Amino acid sequence: MTRRALVVVIILATTGLLAHAARRVHPIVIDVSRLPYAVAGWTGRDDPPPDRDTLAVLSADALLNRTYTSRAGAPAAVGLYVAFYSEQKPGVSIHSPLHCLPGTGWEPVDVGVVDMTGGTARRMVVRKNRDRALVLYWYAVHGRMLAGEVSSRLWLLHDSVRFGRSDAALVRIVVPVTSSLDSAERRAVSFARDVMPYLSHLWS
């Protein structure tokens, strides 16, 4: 069995267990739109919401889709997407960018993990035709910052059984590669570090 197939099997298994544990879960509601538009040295604006079909597939309880630009006047904007789920239940779970981005035409060409203050984030370089972008994403699970799909599901299962909670969020940051890949990554990491305290405040 390949590593990817094993990951899929584990995710499916934990999804089933989470659905079973959901009987004891107390749904948590968080309004992610309360994230400030002014974040450190960044200014945000709302992007158009996903279309109705996409919203139906995502089935998130709260969504945030914004573009932030630096007050320092750096050229590349930063895209921030947050999908919050108040509980994991049958047919409703967090969609991994590792699997969803290829469905929108973005092909991962390099995938790794970046250590961040407070946890880890998945780092991806994606390509669509001649365009490239640097993507950082992580799962926010009750104060944890997790890069892995499997580890996030296992912690959700643990917290569902022990605390009666299965709320979680996906945080995704996208920076177009307009000059060098290194500069795009520095910009993504810089924004992630700036926005994390504000995000942590939302689900604390």
Secondary structure as GFF3:
##gff-version 3
##sequence-region A 1 204
A	DSSP	alpha_helix	3	21	.	.	.	ID=ss1
A	DSSP	three_ten_helix	22	24	.	.	.	ID=ss2
A	DSSP	three_ten_helix	32	34	.	.	.	ID=ss3
A	DSSP	beta_strand	38	39	.	.	.	ID=ss4
A	DSSP	beta_strand	42	46	.	.	.	ID=ss5
A	DSSP	alpha_helix	52	58	.	.	.	ID=ss6
A	DSSP	beta_strand	62	70	.	.	.	ID=ss7
A	DSSP	beta_strand	78	85	.	.	.	ID=ss8
A	DSSP	alpha_helix	97	100	.	.	.	ID=ss9
A	DSSP	three_ten_helix	101	104	.	.	.	ID=ss10
A	DSSP	beta_strand	107	116	.	.	.	ID=ss11
A	DSSP	beta_strand	119	128	.	.	.	ID=ss12
A	DSSP	beta_strand	131	141	.	.	.	ID=ss13
A	DSSP	beta_strand	144	146	.	.	.	ID=ss14
A	DSSP	alpha_helix	149	163	.	.	.	ID=ss15
A	DSSP	beta_strand	168	176	.	.	.	ID=ss16
A	DSSP	alpha_helix	181	202	.	.	.	ID=ss17
###
